[in-house]
Amino acid sequence: MFNNIGVSGLVLILAIALIVFGPSKLPQLGRAFGDTLREFRNSTRNIIEDNECDPLIENEGKKPL
């Protein structure tokens, strides 16, 4: 998704964010974004682990013996 963004693109995005939100709000927004990203990763990791351990999902679509 962000593979095509170079250094100049990141600097431009940070400059726009600094202008829009101001220097006092930027650390709060970064922390909130990091917390949201961490929660999303933990949730998806838990869903994947639940699917790997659940035998009903593994046998879904298979004919019973």
C-alpha positions in Angstrom: 0.0 0.0 0.0 2.7 2.5 0.9 5.4 0.9 -1.3 5.5 3.8 -3.7 5.8 6.5 -1.2 9.4 7.9 -1.0 11.1 10.1 1.4 9.8 13.3 -0.3 6.3 12.0 -0.1 6.6 11.2 3.6 8.0 14.7 4.3 5.1 16.3 2.4 2.6 14.3 4.4 4.2 15.2 7.7 4.4 18.9 6.6 0.7 18.9 5.8 -0.2 17.2 9.0 1.9 19.7 10.9 0.1 22.6 9.2 -3.4 21.1 9.7 -3.1 19.8 13.3 -0.3 22.0 14.7 2.7 20.9 16.7 0.9 20.4 20.0 -1.6 17.9 18.6 0.8 15.9 16.4 2.3 13.7 19.3 -1.2 12.9 20.5 -2.3 11.9 17.0 0.8 9.7 16.6 0.1 7.9 19.9 -3.5 7.4 19.0 -2.6 6.0 15.6 0.0 3.7 17.2 -2.5 2.4 19.8 -5.1 1.8 17.1 -2.6 -0.1 14.9 -1.4 -2.2 17.8 -5.0 -3.1 18.8 -5.7 -4.0 15.2 -2.7 -6.3 14.9 -3.5 -8.0 18.2 -7.1 -8.6 17.1 -6.1 -10.0 13.8 -3.5 -12.2 15.4 -6.1 -13.6 17.9 -8.6 -14.2 15.1 -5.9 -16.2 13.1 -4.9 -18.2 16.2 -8.6 -19.0 16.9 -9.1 -20.2 13.3 -6.0 -22.4 13.4 -7.1 -24.0 16.6 -10.8 -24.5 15.8 -11.4 -28.0 14.4 -14.9 -27.0 13.1 -13.4 -24.4 10.7 -10.7 -26.8 9.5 -13.4 -29.5 8.6 -15.7 -27.0 7.0 -16.7 -28.1 3.5 -15.5 -31.6 3.9 -17.8 -34.6 3.8 -18.3 -36.4 7.1 -16.9 -40.0 7.3 
